[in-house]
Amino acid sequence: MISFLSLKDVTALHGAEINEAVSRVVNGGWYLQGKENEKFETNYAQFIGCKYCIGCANGLDALIWIFRAYIEMGVMQPGDEVIVPANTYIATILAITENGLKPILIEPKVNTLEIDDNLIEAAITPKTKAITIVHLYGRDAYTEKIGSLCRKYNLKLIEDNAQAHGCKHTDGRITGSIGDAAGHSFYPGKNLGALGDGGAVTTNDYDLATTVRALANYGSQKKYVFKYTGRNSRLDEIQAAVLDVKLKYLVDDNAHRKMVANYYYNHINNNLITLPDRLNDDLNVYHLFPILVSEGKRDALHDYLEQNGVGTMIHYPIAPHKQECYKEWNSMRLPITEQIANEELSLPIGPSINEEEINYIINLINGFK
Ligand SMILES: *Cc1c(COP(=O)(O)O)cnc(C)c1O
């Protein structure tokens, strides 16, 4: 059986060092807000190319804190609009609605699977305060056009970098350093994954950084003094220590993903299957390897691969606007987003899968009718 992603194998790649880091924290007796967080935050900020990194409990919180901080800073207020791709993981949208802001859903391009920058300007109103881009599947979603719209209309650019640790834009900037602020997730299955939940905000904005840090720590900047009604949303020392180990290997692990993707791109040959436009390797860290399966055969391909011992997943089977939690959008028509939800299938990819397994998967896929 080739599982979609074996976290056990991924952890084992750097197992000795991870175990050593965990033991160091366990035996050190200091479990929150200590040296491990400081060290990881410094190293991750440097890796991304930002002045500030604030560790927090998970990726959803990271995004929630960015919007909440802008509200506390007076940059946004509840009721304001935030432009966001319609085809994203629900967390991106939840972070906006959680703050009383209004998501304006924008269709992606079917050949890139990323937000269609041609549709953004028409959606901007006097209430628009930000554009959120999502580097979905590990692909760079930023375009110069998005940057110039932000400047023209004085909008904040917020990046959801949960799936794209180490991804670059064509100008060499690392995703997460391009916008005004970025939310990162260290969910175990992400390219940089913890052994539990974790997240971070990166930014070059000092006011935003200090506000986010306070919000994620009960709203406090000084012990027992509360400036905001925050929450407990901290990254623990064990996760920070694990992440600091894995950060050293992120570039190599991403290179392995690129090698796997290269195999897929060069050898998948089946008329039912469309691969997204191939980006230069710097612009894609292949968090996932999405394919589109036509003629309503996506679920059949999933089952066929499963029967032959290959695990695949769908990202994501129900678009946010079709979810029960957002009933008010259920009648909206977003054909590209819906097409992707109906046709997308993610093939196994990750730092621990080997050539033999990839060849086996490719042969199966090419034989599918
Ligand atoms: C994983 C993910 C998140 C949320 O991260 P958690 O750490 O699971 O809360 C947000 N946005 C996207 C695009 C994600 O893939």
The ligand as a Gaussian input file, in Angstrom:
#p B3LYP/6-31G(d) Opt

LIG

0 1
 C       -3.887000      24.003000       6.490000
 C       -4.407000      25.277000       5.977000
 C       -4.829000      26.309000       6.832000
 C       -5.053000      26.146000       8.300000
 O       -4.027000      25.631000       9.021000
 P       -4.284000      24.862000      10.407000
 O       -2.916000      24.845000      11.000000
 O       -4.777000      23.500000      10.051000
 O       -5.245000      25.645000      11.196000
 C       -5.187000      27.514000       6.279000
 N       -5.168000      27.708000       4.954000
 C       -4.801000      26.738000       4.096000
 C       -4.801000      27.022000       2.630000
 C       -4.429000      25.488000       4.577000
 O       -4.085000      24.523000       3.716000

